[in-house]
Amino acid sequence: MFKNLFTISSLIAAIAVSSSAFAAPKTVTLDVPGMNCITCPITVNKALKKVDGVQEAKTDFAKKEAVVTFDDSKTSVEKLTQATTDAGYASTLKVAK
C-alpha cells in the first residue's frame, strides 16, 4: 500500500512539473515615460532581463515603452514594473496580450 501511495505522489509531482513546462508565455507592453536619453532603453532592457522568467525584452526609445515576454508562472507584471522602477525608470502596464 505504501509503495502505491509513493508511486501516486511521484506521478502527481511529475504531472505538476511537466504542466508548468508547457505554460504559455505572456507578453505585455509597459509605458516607460522616463526614458529621456538614448542609453535609457539599454538600462531598462538590462533590468527587465534580470527578472527570473523573462524570455525577451525589447525597448523602444521613440515610443517610450518596453515589450516583455515572460513566463507568468515565474514572474508577474508587478515584478517587471518593480524592476524598471528599481533601475530608475517607473513603468506602468500599457497592453496585455
Backbone as CSV, one residue per row, in Angstrom:
resi,resn,N_x,N_y,N_z,CA_x,CA_y,CA_z,C_x,C_y,C_z
1,MET,0.819,-1.201,0.000,0.000,0.000,0.000,0.863,1.265,0.000
2,PHE,1.903,1.319,0.835,2.759,2.490,0.873,3.496,2.674,-0.445
3,LYS,3.837,1.550,-1.070,4.518,1.635,-2.362,3.605,2.294,-3.384
4,ASN,2.316,1.917,-3.408,1.352,2.523,-4.328,1.148,4.000,-4.027
5,LEU,1.122,4.362,-2.761,0.955,5.762,-2.363,2.147,6.587,-2.830
6,PHE,3.346,6.032,-2.664,4.554,6.723,-3.125,4.526,6.906,-4.637
7,THR,4.102,5.888,-5.363,4.031,5.951,-6.821,3.024,7.006,-7.265
8,ILE,1.886,7.068,-6.612,0.853,8.055,-6.965,1.361,9.466,-6.682
9,SER,2.018,9.668,-5.510,2.527,11.014,-5.233,3.624,11.413,-6.192
10,SER,4.462,10.476,-6.610,5.503,10.781,-7.591,4.887,11.171,-8.928
11,LEU,3.840,10.462,-9.294,3.150,10.754,-10.556,2.510,12.135,-10.519
12,ILE,1.869,12.462,-9.430,1.240,13.786,-9.288,2.303,14.880,-9.358
13,ALA,3.433,14.687,-8.697,4.512,15.682,-8.732,5.055,15.839,-10.143
14,ALA,5.210,14.728,-10.860,5.725,14.785,-12.235,4.763,15.515,-13.151
15,ILE,3.484,15.303,-12.971,2.477,15.995,-13.795,2.509,17.491,-13.511
16,ALA,2.631,17.860,-12.255,2.682,19.285,-11.891,3.891,19.959,-12.512
17,VAL,5.043,19.300,-12.478,6.256,19.875,-13.052,6.139,19.956,-14.563
18,SER,5.658,18.914,-15.205,5.587,18.918,-16.666,4.537,19.890,-17.185
19,SER,3.449,20.086,-16.465,2.437,21.032,-16.946,2.941,22.465,-16.874
20,SER,3.798,22.777,-15.884,4.348,24.132,-15.820,5.371,24.365,-16.926
21,ALA,5.958,23.286,-17.440,6.919,23.432,-18.527,6.233,23.852,-19.819
22,PHE,4.926,23.638,-19.896,4.181,23.990,-21.094,3.366,25.267,-20.929
23,ALA,3.667,26.042,-19.914,2.954,27.301,-19.700,3.189,28.225,-20.886
24,ALA,2.117,28.815,-21.360,2.216,29.731,-22.497,2.863,31.036,-22.044
25,PRO,3.773,31.559,-22.832,4.382,32.838,-22.463,3.356,33.967,-22.556
26,LYS,3.549,34.969,-21.756,2.669,36.140,-21.746,3.485,37.336,-22.226
27,THR,2.848,38.196,-23.005,3.520,39.401,-23.495,2.758,40.631,-23.034
28,VAL,3.498,41.588,-22.489,2.897,42.849,-22.051,3.723,44.007,-22.602
29,THR,3.074,45.140,-22.707,3.760,46.372,-23.086,3.708,47.306,-21.892
30,LEU,4.872,47.808,-21.523,4.967,48.748,-20.408,5.263,50.148,-20.925
31,ASP,4.553,51.124,-20.410,4.883,52.532,-20.666,6.049,52.888,-19.754
32,VAL,7.096,53.452,-20.328,8.260,53.868,-19.544,8.572,55.319,-19.932
33,PRO,7.777,56.267,-19.414,7.892,57.661,-19.848,9.205,58.346,-19.469
34,GLY,9.938,57.794,-18.510,11.175,58.431,-18.058,12.392,58.165,-18.936
35,MET,12.218,57.402,-20.021,13.362,57.154,-20.911,13.586,58.403,-21.756
36,ASN,14.546,59.231,-21.327,14.774,60.524,-21.974,16.084,60.630,-22.748
37,CYS,16.904,59.608,-22.671,18.171,59.653,-23.413,18.367,58.343,-24.164
38,ILE,19.291,58.331,-25.058,19.497,57.178,-25.935,19.978,55.937,-25.177
39,THR,20.602,56.115,-24.005,21.067,54.953,-23.237,20.025,54.428,-22.250
40,CYS,18.975,55.176,-22.016,17.929,54.746,-21.083,17.332,53.378,-21.453
41,PRO,17.001,53.141,-22.717,16.430,51.835,-23.064,17.371,50.663,-22.762
42,ILE,18.664,50.898,-22.835,19.633,49.844,-22.523,19.523,49.463,-21.052
43,THR,19.439,50.458,-20.193,19.312,50.230,-18.756,18.009,49.509,-18.431
44,VAL,16.908,49.957,-19.026,15.601,49.332,-18.792,15.623,47.884,-19.277
45,ASN,16.181,47.664,-20.452,16.254,46.325,-21.026,17.040,45.376,-20.118
46,LYS,18.189,45.833,-19.629,19.010,45.012,-18.738,18.262,44.678,-17.452
47,ALA,17.567,45.662,-16.899,16.814,45.441,-15.657,15.720,44.396,-15.863
48,LEU,15.018,44.481,-16.982,13.943,43.525,-17.254,14.483,42.119,-17.484
49,LYS,15.592,42.003,-18.190,16.159,40.686,-18.486,16.710,39.984,-17.249
50,LYS,16.963,40.732,-16.181,17.435,40.133,-14.932,16.298,39.473,-14.147
51,VAL,15.054,39.782,-14.483,13.909,39.228,-13.771,13.735,37.769,-14.182
52,ASP,13.695,36.879,-13.199,13.516,35.457,-13.467,12.210,35.221,-14.217
53,GLY,12.283,34.510,-15.321,11.101,34.209,-16.116,10.966,35.058,-17.358
54,VAL,11.738,36.135,-17.460,11.674,36.980,-18.656,12.386,36.256,-19.799
55,GLN,11.662,36.092,-20.887,12.214,35.407,-22.056,12.759,36.400,-23.074
56,GLU,12.112,37.557,-23.165,12.541,38.572,-24.118,12.070,39.941,-23.646
57,ALA,12.911,40.939,-23.863,12.548,42.324,-23.549,13.067,43.201,-24.672
58,LYS,12.179,44.012,-25.220,12.554,44.950,-26.276,12.072,46.337,-25.862
59,THR,12.993,47.288,-25.861,12.619,48.653,-25.503,12.628,49.521,-26.750
60,ASP,11.736,50.499,-26.760,11.618,51.424,-27.890,11.709,52.844,-27.350
61,PHE,12.834,53.503,-27.640,13.069,54.854,-27.133,12.022,55.835,-27.658
62,ALA,11.693,55.767,-28.954,10.749,56.715,-29.560,9.354,56.589,-28.945
63,LYS,8.930,55.366,-28.693,7.591,55.142,-28.118,7.605,55.193,-26.591
64,LYS,8.810,55.186,-26.009,8.974,55.166,-24.554,8.202,53.998,-23.933
65,GLU,8.498,52.808,-24.489,7.829,51.609,-23.996,8.763,50.406,-24.062
66,ALA,8.367,49.368,-23.347,9.092,48.095,-23.359,8.077,46.986,-23.575
67,VAL,8.392,46.087,-24.487,7.551,44.917,-24.739,8.286,43.728,-24.134
68,VAL,7.609,43.050,-23.206,8.255,41.984,-22.446,7.465,40.686,-22.589
69,THR,8.178,39.608,-22.918,7.585,38.276,-22.971,8.175,37.498,-21.804
70,PHE,7.280,36.871,-21.018,7.742,36.198,-19.807,6.847,35.017,-19.461
71,ASP,7.365,34.178,-18.590,6.634,33.027,-18.067,5.892,33.517,-16.826
72,ASP,4.565,33.567,-16.910,3.816,34.129,-15.784,3.721,33.184,-14.585
73,SER,4.282,31.980,-14.707,4.370,31.110,-13.532,5.622,31.445,-12.720
74,LYS,6.530,32.241,-13.309,7.764,32.609,-12.627,7.812,34.068,-12.208
75,THR,7.079,34.931,-12.903,7.116,36.356,-12.566,5.759,36.988,-12.869
76,SER,5.667,38.278,-12.620,4.403,38.997,-12.795,4.670,40.397,-13.335
77,VAL,3.607,41.047,-13.756,3.730,42.429,-14.231,4.255,43.313,-13.100
78,GLU,3.811,43.041,-11.884,4.273,43.832,-10.739,5.788,43.731,-10.572
79,LYS,6.345,42.535,-10.762,7.797,42.366,-10.634,8.530,43.058,-11.780
80,LEU,7.912,43.077,-12.959,8.527,43.765,-14.100,8.571,45.271,-13.860
81,THR,7.442,45.827,-13.422,7.409,47.273,-13.173,8.316,47.644,-11.995
82,GLN,8.443,46.739,-11.032,9.349,46.995,-9.904,10.797,47.005,-10.383
83,ALA,11.126,46.119,-11.315,12.496,46.063,-11.854,12.861,47.365,-12.572
84,THR,11.945,47.902,-13.369,12.250,49.164,-14.067,12.330,50.315,-13.075
85,THR,11.446,50.312,-12.089,11.460,51.360,-11.063,12.774,51.318,-10.281
86,ASP,13.211,50.109,-9.919,14.474,49.965,-9.189,15.658,50.457,-10.026
87,ALA,15.518,50.378,-11.353,16.584,50.857,-12.244,16.484,52.365,-12.495
88,GLY,15.454,53.001,-11.922,15.308,54.448,-12.057,14.279,54.895,-13.084
89,TYR,13.489,53.929,-13.595,12.515,54.246,-14.642,11.164,53.641,-14.289
90,ALA,10.302,54.440,-13.690,8.968,53.951,-13.334,8.226,53.538,-14.597
91,SER,7.447,52.461,-14.487,6.681,51.997,-15.654,5.299,51.541,-15.213
92,THR,4.396,51.509,-16.178,3.039,51.033,-15.932,2.619,50.132,-17.082
93,LEU,1.670,49.264,-16.806,1.160,48.352,-17.825,0.386,49.136,-18.877
94,LYS,0.713,48.902,-20.122,0.024,49.546,-21.237,-0.946,48.577,-21.907
95,VAL,-0.418,47.438,-22.361,-1.226,46.472,-23.085,-0.826,45.072,-22.646
96,ALA,-1.814,44.213,-22.411,-1.551,42.809,-22.128,-2.098,41.979,-23.269
97,LYS,-1.318,41.018,-23.755,-1.764,40.144,-24.843,-1.953,38.739,-24.353
